[in-house]
Amino acid sequence: MGLNAKDLIRLLLLSKSQSLYIYDLELLKSRFASITMDKPDNVSFLFPVKAFPHCKLLELVSEYFDGFDVSNENEFNLVKDCINDDHVCWSSAPYDTSYPGFSYNKLFVDGVSSQRFNLDSFLGQQSRFGLDLEQGITSSAIHMHLGFQNNTKDSILKCAEYIEKKCRNSIVTEINLGGGFDFSSMSEMQDCVLDVSDILSDYKIYFEPGNWVTQGCGAIIGRILGVLKAGNDFKVTTSVSALGHLRWSQSIELSLKGLLGVKTKYERLQLFGPTCSESDIIADLYDGESSLNLGDFIIIKGLSSYSYAWRCDFNGIKAPDLVFI
Ligand SMILES: Cc1ncc(COP(=O)(O)O)c(C=O)c1O
């Protein structure tokens, strides 16, 4: 069906809700297939459950990926029915999660079977996760989530070379490089994976891309709840909340669907979410034309999957449901 405005509007009306996340299954499938296609033998892809905690999505992922990155028992429960003995589940929790009910024969646990490190001293940054790699390796499986969505081909290759030096003559056999992919194209990602596979050819390598994998495959649609015009300034309130429904979506594509109104020039058009917070701002536009009226539609593409993962009912505004088309 695709993410065209007519279909998105129809789905919102059918749902009888104010806002709805909509993801295109065919698009997701083709991305999962391209990401995992022709990967080198020593490379595995794990999908981080936290990036898109939805059973249907995770079931689809399990057909393409080699397993999952799980933070805890709750995330493990979301995937336990769609994994088999060939899938790997790698725990990224910094504490021992091997309590009853949370066990799987391929599970690695930080601090028990795997150690999580950061590369802060090499990269000159302060990351959220892990011990300093300089502290010494005591496990055969190590994990580094390079985070912050800024891992280009160059930065990943530099890190892989550094890790290779650190792991020489150590007990390490498995290296998990985490997610945070920021490639400009699928082929750049594939080239990078091939190069890392060469640099770390003596090891089994894991990648855990989350957000980048589903980027561009979804949208959120909502209604216009109010339009206040003061001269050439418009203040428009929408059912989509920047705070509650768009968290971590850093490069959104906005489309405003005025259905019946006459186009009017504006000097400034501010788009607000429906919470009582002044910071609930979706966009601040200058010098354009708009025909928006009450009941019209707002469509936002370019979502981060974390917007769905972090969605909340803040200020009594119902978190939108998600449908796949
Ligand atoms: C351990 C670990 N792996 C992978 C990811 C996925 O990162 P991204 O969605 O940016 O690719 C995260 C995200 O926080 C993470 O904590």
Ligand as a Chemical Component Dictionary entry (heavy atoms), coordinates in Angstrom:
data_LIG
# 
_chem_comp.id                   LIG 
_chem_comp.type                 NON-POLYMER 
_chem_comp.pdbx_formal_charge   0 
_chem_comp.three_letter_code    LIG 
# 
loop_
_chem_comp_atom.comp_id 
_chem_comp_atom.atom_id 
_chem_comp_atom.alt_atom_id 
_chem_comp_atom.type_symbol 
_chem_comp_atom.charge 
_chem_comp_atom.model_Cartn_x 
_chem_comp_atom.model_Cartn_y 
_chem_comp_atom.model_Cartn_z 
_chem_comp_atom.pdbx_ordinal 
LIG C1 C1 C 0 23.486 -2.225 23.595 1  
LIG C2 C2 C 0 22.786 -1.560 22.478 2  
LIG N1 N1 N 0 22.867 -2.091 21.237 3  
LIG C3 C3 C 0 22.252 -1.527 20.184 4  
LIG C4 C4 C 0 21.512 -0.372 20.342 5  
LIG C5 C5 C 0 20.851 0.210  19.119 6  
LIG O1 O1 O 0 21.242 1.468  18.785 7  
LIG P1 P1 P 0 20.631 2.153  17.479 8  
LIG O2 O2 O 0 19.165 1.969  17.545 9  
LIG O3 O3 O 0 21.058 3.551  17.588 10 
LIG O4 O4 O 0 21.227 1.427  16.306 11 
LIG C6 C6 C 0 21.401 0.228  21.597 12 
LIG C7 C7 C 0 20.648 1.474  21.786 13 
LIG O5 O5 O 0 20.690 2.150  22.782 14 
LIG C8 C8 C 0 22.055 -0.386 22.693 15 
LIG O6 O6 O 0 21.973 0.131  23.925 16 
# 
loop_
_chem_comp_bond.comp_id 
_chem_comp_bond.atom_id_1 
_chem_comp_bond.atom_id_2 
_chem_comp_bond.value_order 
_chem_comp_bond.pdbx_ordinal 
LIG C1 C2 SING 1  
LIG C2 N1 SING 2  
LIG C2 C8 DOUB 3  
LIG N1 C3 DOUB 4  
LIG C3 C4 SING 5  
LIG C4 C5 SING 6  
LIG C4 C6 DOUB 7  
LIG C5 O1 SING 8  
LIG O1 P1 SING 9  
LIG P1 O2 DOUB 10 
LIG P1 O3 SING 11 
LIG P1 O4 SING 12 
LIG C6 C7 SING 13 
LIG C6 C8 SING 14 
LIG C7 O5 DOUB 15 
LIG C8 O6 SING 16 
# 
